[in-house]
Amino acid sequence: MSHQVHNLELFRGLIKFKNITQKIWGVLILLSIVTLVEVALGIFKPKILLLYFLNMKILNWIFISLTIVKAYYITWDFMHMRDETKTLRRVVVWTFVFLVLYLIFILIQEAGDIFDQGSNDYIKRDF
């Protein structure tokens, strides 16, 4: 039977745990807090966060950021990415970054085509 050594810290060592069970509970509590913040913001929608920044509401930017934080901690701790080799971690991260950039490119291209069709005097097709 092999004994695996787990990294028992969060936030690059700011919070340290005694064993893996405490670490799992700590990550679960962190993810729950982030989810509660998202739900509270979704329910109350503070007016200051409904202002626009880079053509999108600040509230939407916060939701995107918190979702990325949750995805990071789920992948890093529950899927044990922190225990993998540096090369595998980079392959996973860079693949994700490439696919997100490709998705953004596709969405911008399609949005431009739909805008061009809508600005014409005639309708090619109904959406």
C-alpha positions as CSV (number, residue, x, y, z in Angstrom):
1,M,0.0,0.0,0.0
2,S,1.5,3.3,-1.0
3,H,1.2,6.5,1.1
4,Q,0.4,9.6,-0.9
5,V,1.5,13.0,0.4
6,H,-1.2,15.6,-0.1
7,N,-0.8,19.4,-0.1
8,L,-2.9,20.5,2.9
9,E,-3.0,24.2,2.3
10,L,-5.3,26.7,0.6
11,F,-4.5,30.2,-0.8
12,R,-0.8,29.3,-1.3
13,G,-0.3,28.5,2.3
14,L,-2.4,31.1,4.1
15,I,-4.8,28.4,5.5
16,K,-3.2,25.1,6.5
17,F,-5.1,21.9,7.5
18,K,-4.0,19.0,9.7
19,N,-5.3,16.2,7.5
20,I,-7.0,15.5,4.2
21,T,-10.5,15.3,5.7
22,Q,-10.2,18.8,7.1
23,K,-8.9,20.0,3.7
24,I,-11.9,18.6,1.9
25,W,-14.2,20.3,4.4
26,G,-12.3,23.5,4.0
27,V,-12.6,23.5,0.2
28,L,-16.3,22.6,0.5
29,I,-16.9,25.5,2.9
30,L,-15.0,27.9,0.5
31,L,-17.0,26.8,-2.5
32,S,-20.2,27.1,-0.4
33,I,-19.4,30.6,0.6
34,V,-18.6,31.6,-3.1
35,T,-22.0,30.0,-4.1
36,L,-23.8,31.9,-1.4
37,V,-22.3,35.2,-2.5
38,E,-23.4,34.4,-6.1
39,V,-26.9,33.6,-5.0
40,A,-27.2,36.7,-2.8
41,L,-25.9,38.9,-5.6
42,G,-28.4,37.3,-8.0
43,I,-31.3,37.9,-5.6
44,F,-30.5,41.4,-4.4
45,K,-28.7,42.8,-7.5
46,P,-27.2,46.0,-6.0
47,K,-27.8,49.0,-8.3
48,I,-24.1,50.0,-8.2
49,L,-23.3,46.6,-9.8
50,L,-25.8,47.2,-12.7
51,L,-23.5,49.8,-14.2
52,Y,-21.7,48.9,-17.4
53,F,-18.0,48.2,-17.7
54,L,-16.6,47.0,-21.1
55,N,-20.1,46.7,-22.5
56,M,-21.2,44.3,-19.8
57,K,-22.7,44.8,-16.4
58,I,-20.3,44.7,-13.4
59,L,-22.5,42.1,-11.8
60,N,-22.0,39.8,-14.8
61,W,-18.2,40.3,-14.5
62,I,-18.5,39.3,-10.9
63,F,-20.5,36.2,-11.7
64,I,-17.9,35.2,-14.4
65,S,-15.0,35.7,-11.9
66,L,-16.7,33.8,-9.1
67,T,-17.5,30.9,-11.5
68,I,-13.9,30.7,-12.6
69,V,-12.8,30.7,-8.9
70,K,-15.1,27.8,-8.3
71,A,-14.0,25.9,-11.4
72,Y,-10.4,26.4,-10.3
73,Y,-10.8,25.0,-6.8
74,I,-13.0,22.1,-8.0
75,T,-10.4,21.1,-10.5
76,W,-7.4,21.8,-8.3
77,D,-8.6,20.0,-5.2
78,F,-11.4,17.6,-5.9
79,M,-9.9,16.4,-9.2
80,H,-6.4,16.4,-7.7
81,M,-4.7,18.5,-10.3
82,R,-2.4,19.9,-7.6
83,D,-0.9,16.3,-7.3
84,E,-0.1,16.0,-11.0
85,T,3.0,16.8,-12.9
86,K,3.7,20.4,-14.0
87,T,3.5,19.3,-17.7
88,L,0.0,17.8,-17.3
89,R,-1.3,20.8,-15.4
90,R,0.0,23.1,-18.2
91,V,-1.5,21.0,-20.9
92,V,-4.9,21.1,-19.2
93,V,-4.8,24.9,-18.5
94,W,-3.5,25.9,-22.0
95,T,-6.0,23.7,-23.7
96,F,-8.8,25.4,-21.7
97,V,-7.4,28.9,-22.5
98,F,-7.1,28.1,-26.2
99,L,-10.7,26.8,-26.3
100,V,-12.1,29.8,-24.5
101,L,-10.3,32.2,-26.8
102,Y,-11.6,30.2,-29.8
103,L,-15.1,30.4,-28.4
104,I,-14.8,34.2,-27.9
105,F,-13.6,34.5,-31.5
106,I,-16.5,32.5,-32.8
107,L,-19.1,34.4,-30.8
108,I,-17.7,37.8,-32.0
109,Q,-17.8,36.6,-35.6
110,E,-21.3,35.3,-35.4
111,A,-22.5,38.4,-33.5
112,G,-21.1,40.6,-36.3
113,D,-22.8,38.5,-39.0
114,I,-26.2,38.7,-37.2
115,F,-25.8,42.4,-36.7
116,D,-25.0,42.9,-40.4
117,Q,-28.1,40.9,-41.4
118,G,-30.3,42.9,-39.0
119,S,-29.0,46.2,-40.4
120,N,-30.0,45.4,-44.0
121,D,-33.4,46.6,-45.3
122,Y,-34.4,43.0,-46.1
123,I,-34.7,39.9,-44.0
124,K,-32.9,36.8,-45.3
125,R,-34.3,34.5,-42.6
126,D,-36.3,34.8,-39.4
127,F,-34.5,33.7,-36.2
